[in-house]
Amino acid sequence: NKIIVANEYEKKIFEKYTNDKKLCIIFNGIDYEKLLINPFDFKKKYNIEKKILLFLGRFNLVKGIDYLLKSYLQLMSDPKFQDTVLVIMGADFGYQNKMEKLILKLNLQNNILVLKKPTRDEVISAYHACEFLILPSRWEMSPLTPLEGFACKKPTISSKLHGIPYIIEDGETGLLVNPENIDELTNAMKKLLKKPDL
Protein backbone atom coordinates (compact mmCIF):
# COMPACT_ATOMS: atom_id res chain seq x y z
CA ASN A 1 0.00 0.00 0.00
CA LYS A 2 2.88 2.35 0.77
CA ILE A 3 6.48 2.71 -0.34
CA ILE A 4 8.73 4.23 2.32
CA VAL A 5 11.60 6.47 1.21
CA ALA A 6 14.14 8.26 3.39
CA ASN A 7 14.10 11.75 1.82
CA GLU A 8 12.96 13.92 -1.09
CA TYR A 9 15.83 12.71 -3.28
CA GLU A 10 14.70 9.09 -2.96
CA LYS A 11 11.09 10.17 -3.50
CA LYS A 12 11.98 11.76 -6.84
CA ILE A 13 13.61 8.51 -7.96
CA PHE A 14 10.57 6.41 -7.06
CA GLU A 15 8.10 8.87 -8.60
CA LYS A 16 9.23 7.62 -12.02
CA TYR A 17 7.99 4.11 -11.21
CA THR A 18 4.91 4.46 -9.04
CA ASN A 19 1.99 6.63 -8.01
CA ASP A 20 3.10 9.63 -5.95
CA LYS A 21 0.34 8.94 -3.40
CA LYS A 22 1.96 5.62 -2.51
CA LEU A 23 5.20 7.29 -1.43
CA CYS A 24 5.78 8.15 2.19
CA ILE A 25 8.91 9.87 3.55
CA ILE A 26 10.18 8.54 6.86
CA PHE A 27 13.60 9.94 7.70
CA ASN A 28 16.34 7.61 8.88
CA GLY A 29 16.58 7.20 12.63
CA ILE A 30 19.46 6.54 15.00
CA ASP A 31 19.79 5.12 18.50
CA TYR A 32 20.36 8.53 20.07
CA GLU A 33 20.66 7.39 23.71
CA LYS A 34 23.44 4.89 22.98
CA LEU A 35 25.43 7.51 21.08
CA LEU A 36 25.49 9.89 24.05
CA ILE A 37 27.64 7.56 26.16
CA ASN A 38 31.31 7.53 25.20
CA PRO A 39 32.51 3.93 25.77
CA PHE A 40 36.22 4.82 26.18
CA ASP A 41 38.88 7.45 25.47
CA PHE A 42 39.69 6.92 21.79
CA LYS A 43 42.77 9.16 21.81
CA LYS A 44 44.21 7.41 24.84
CA LYS A 45 43.62 3.93 23.40
CA TYR A 46 45.37 4.77 20.11
CA ASN A 47 47.96 7.13 21.63
CA ILE A 48 46.82 10.16 19.63
CA GLU A 49 47.68 13.65 20.84
CA LYS A 50 46.68 15.55 17.69
CA LYS A 51 43.25 16.62 16.42
CA ILE A 52 41.29 13.82 14.79
CA LEU A 53 39.53 14.15 11.43
CA LEU A 54 37.22 11.18 10.88
CA PHE A 55 36.09 9.22 7.84
CA LEU A 56 33.67 6.40 8.59
CA GLY A 57 32.27 4.27 5.78
CA ARG A 58 32.82 1.49 3.30
CA PHE A 59 36.23 1.26 1.65
CA ASN A 60 34.79 1.77 -1.81
CA LEU A 61 35.62 4.15 -4.66
CA VAL A 62 32.13 5.65 -4.48
CA LYS A 63 32.95 7.03 -1.01
CA GLY A 64 35.59 9.39 -2.43
CA ILE A 65 38.43 8.22 -0.20
CA ASP A 66 40.92 8.84 -3.01
CA TYR A 67 40.30 12.52 -3.20
CA LEU A 68 39.96 12.77 0.59
CA LEU A 69 43.56 11.51 0.80
CA LYS A 70 44.74 14.02 -1.81
CA SER A 71 42.91 16.79 0.01
CA TYR A 72 44.44 15.74 3.33
CA LEU A 73 47.88 15.86 1.69
CA GLN A 74 47.17 19.49 0.76
CA LEU A 75 46.09 20.19 4.33
CA MET A 76 49.28 18.65 5.73
CA SER A 77 51.44 20.76 3.41
CA ASP A 78 50.35 23.83 5.40
CA PRO A 79 52.39 24.10 8.65
CA LYS A 80 49.36 25.53 10.47
CA PHE A 81 47.43 22.26 10.11
CA GLN A 82 50.01 19.58 10.81
CA ASP A 83 48.58 18.92 14.29
CA THR A 84 45.97 16.55 12.78
CA VAL A 85 45.48 12.83 12.27
CA LEU A 86 43.10 11.38 9.70
CA VAL A 87 41.28 8.33 11.09
CA ILE A 88 39.74 6.10 8.41
CA MET A 89 37.31 3.49 9.74
CA GLY A 90 35.32 0.92 7.82
CA ALA A 91 35.26 -2.40 6.02
CA ASP A 92 36.60 -3.35 2.60
CA PHE A 93 34.18 -3.10 -0.30
CA GLY A 94 36.79 -3.51 -3.03
CA TYR A 95 38.98 -0.45 -2.50
CA GLN A 96 41.11 -1.26 0.55
CA ASN A 97 44.29 -2.33 -1.32
CA LYS A 98 44.22 0.72 -3.60
CA MET A 99 43.55 2.97 -0.61
CA GLU A 100 46.53 1.58 1.31
CA LYS A 101 48.79 1.94 -1.74
CA LEU A 102 47.66 5.54 -2.22
CA ILE A 103 48.39 6.34 1.44
CA LEU A 104 51.96 5.05 0.92
CA LYS A 105 52.34 6.82 -2.43
CA LEU A 106 51.33 10.14 -0.84
CA ASN A 107 53.64 9.41 2.14
CA LEU A 108 50.79 9.90 4.60
CA GLN A 109 51.20 6.66 6.58
CA ASN A 110 52.49 8.48 9.67
CA ASN A 111 49.47 10.80 9.77
CA ILE A 112 46.69 8.28 9.09
CA LEU A 113 45.18 5.59 11.29
CA VAL A 114 43.21 2.96 9.37
CA LEU A 115 40.85 0.84 11.49
CA LYS A 116 39.36 -2.12 9.63
CA LYS A 117 36.03 -3.58 10.74
CA PRO A 118 35.80 -1.38 13.86
CA THR A 119 33.57 -2.40 16.74
CA ARG A 120 30.50 -0.31 17.53
CA ASP A 121 32.22 1.01 20.67
CA GLU A 122 35.21 2.12 18.57
CA VAL A 123 32.89 3.95 16.18
CA ILE A 124 31.05 5.79 18.96
CA SER A 125 34.29 6.64 20.73
CA ALA A 126 35.76 8.02 17.48
CA TYR A 127 32.68 10.24 17.00
CA HIS A 128 33.29 11.78 20.41
CA ALA A 129 37.04 12.19 19.87
CA CYS A 130 37.02 13.80 16.42
CA GLU A 131 36.84 17.45 15.46
CA PHE A 132 34.46 16.68 12.60
CA LEU A 133 33.54 13.98 10.09
CA ILE A 134 34.33 13.92 6.39
CA LEU A 135 32.06 12.09 3.93
CA PRO A 136 33.41 12.95 0.45
CA SER A 137 31.10 10.61 -1.46
CA ARG A 138 30.53 10.53 -5.18
CA TRP A 139 27.02 9.18 -4.52
CA GLU A 140 24.79 8.80 -1.46
CA MET A 141 21.11 8.13 -0.87
CA SER A 142 20.53 8.88 2.80
CA PRO A 143 23.69 8.47 4.89
CA LEU A 144 23.44 7.63 8.59
CA THR A 145 26.98 8.67 9.56
CA PRO A 146 26.25 12.44 9.66
CA LEU A 147 23.17 11.83 11.84
CA GLU A 148 25.22 9.86 14.34
CA GLY A 149 27.87 12.58 14.26
CA PHE A 150 25.21 15.20 15.00
CA ALA A 151 24.17 13.21 18.08
CA CYS A 152 27.77 13.58 19.31
CA LYS A 153 27.71 17.31 18.42
CA LYS A 154 30.05 16.92 15.45
CA PRO A 155 29.53 18.52 12.03
CA THR A 156 30.18 16.75 8.73
CA ILE A 157 31.94 17.98 5.60
CA SER A 158 30.38 16.25 2.63
CA SER A 159 29.55 16.41 -1.07
CA LYS A 160 26.85 18.65 -2.47
CA LEU A 161 24.92 15.94 -4.31
CA HIS A 162 22.05 13.44 -4.33
CA GLY A 163 20.58 12.74 -0.88
CA ILE A 164 23.27 14.50 1.18
CA PRO A 165 21.79 18.06 1.16
CA TYR A 166 18.60 16.57 2.68
CA ILE A 167 20.70 15.39 5.65
CA ILE A 168 23.34 18.12 6.04
CA GLU A 169 22.34 21.79 6.02
CA ASP A 170 25.25 23.73 4.55
CA GLY A 171 26.62 26.23 7.04
CA GLU A 172 24.34 24.96 9.83
CA THR A 173 25.09 21.31 10.55
CA GLY A 174 28.11 20.97 8.29
CA LEU A 175 29.78 22.18 5.12
CA LEU A 176 28.93 20.98 1.60
CA VAL A 177 31.49 21.04 -1.20
CA ASN A 178 31.33 20.13 -4.87
CA PRO A 179 32.08 16.42 -5.41
CA GLU A 180 35.64 15.44 -6.33
CA ASN A 181 36.84 19.00 -5.69
CA ILE A 182 40.07 18.60 -3.73
CA ASP A 183 40.64 22.32 -3.19
CA GLU A 184 37.12 22.93 -1.85
CA LEU A 185 37.40 19.99 0.53
CA THR A 186 40.78 21.21 1.82
CA ASN A 187 39.40 24.72 2.36
CA ALA A 188 36.39 23.33 4.23
CA MET A 189 38.68 21.38 6.57
CA LYS A 190 40.81 24.49 7.14
CA LYS A 191 37.71 26.55 7.86
CA LEU A 192 36.50 24.23 10.63
CA LEU A 193 39.99 23.79 12.08
CA LYS A 194 40.60 27.56 12.18
CA LYS A 195 37.18 28.32 13.63
CA PRO A 196 36.13 25.53 16.02
CA ASP A 197 33.34 27.79 17.33
CA LEU A 198 31.53 27.17 14.03
Disulfide bonds with the S-S distance in Angstrom:
none
